[in-house]
Amino acid sequence: LQRYLFLADVLISEHGGFGAVLIVQDADDNCPAALGPALRRRAQALLPSRRCEAVLPKREFEAWFLAGNCVEWSGDPETVSDAKRPLQEALGKYSPTADQARLAQGLDLDAASKARSFRQLMTALGRLDEIAKSDKQ
């Protein structure tokens, strides 16, 4: 985490100095409501000059694709222990590095909002947007 935060700080500095850090990490079997704030506090302590937010998809990032209608699927996406499996079944093959950008482009934001952790992402992005607006003034 420290290495990535340092790299983020360098990149932000190289591009005008205004910016914040958004950390997205799978919660797996951990409680996102407990781990997310702890991760944010840790990041903020390591990088006090930047605003840091942390959002943890419940179980896996891929749950947001299930919630966001990227493939035909029903059920609560945040209860699936292996959200990659339904994607793989629907797509025939699923590779996070090869497929996530394409799936993200087709994400139905309203549908994805049925996942609580995705709503937390939208809230965090809103907070970061407000900071960006105030930094520009």
Secondary structure, DSSP 8 states (H G I E B T S, - for coil): -HHHHHHHHHHHHHTTS--EEEEE---TTS-HHHHHHHHHHHHHHH-TTSEEEEE--SS-THHHHHHTTSSS--S-GGG-S-THHHHHHHHS---HHHHHHHHHHT--HHHHTTSHHHHHHHHHHHHHHHHHHHHH-
